[in-house]
């Protein structure tokens, strides 16, 4: 569920996952600009999808909308 919109971005409630098609390019770039978030993405990439319901890397879903973006993040320290 969307709680509110702030600065053109989407703020989510705790139990909501937004679909990648609803993420703007600016929001995606802002997210991967943060080194802590990039570290989390790399850590999630090494885990099976079933490891945790709350945090999982939705690589194929994001790749449909932002081709190659997560690959760049994953290759950063490879």
QUIWO-V653928 format. One line per field, one symbol per residue. phi: phi as a letter, one per 40 degrees, with the letter a starting at -180 (. if undefined). psi: psi as a letter, one per 40 degrees, with the letter a starting at -180 (. if undefined). burial: # if it has 24 or more other C-alpha atoms within 12 Angstrom, else .. Layout:
# QUIWO-V653928
phi = ???
psi = ???
burial = ???
This chain:
# QUIWO-V653928
phi = .ccabbfgcbbbccbbbccdccccdcccccccccccccccdcccccbcdcdaccbaccdccccccbdgcccccccdbc
psi = ihdihhfeihhiidfhhiideehidddddddedhdddddddddddeiidedhddhihgdddddddgheddddddedf.
burial = ...........................#...#.....#..##.##...........###......#..##..##....
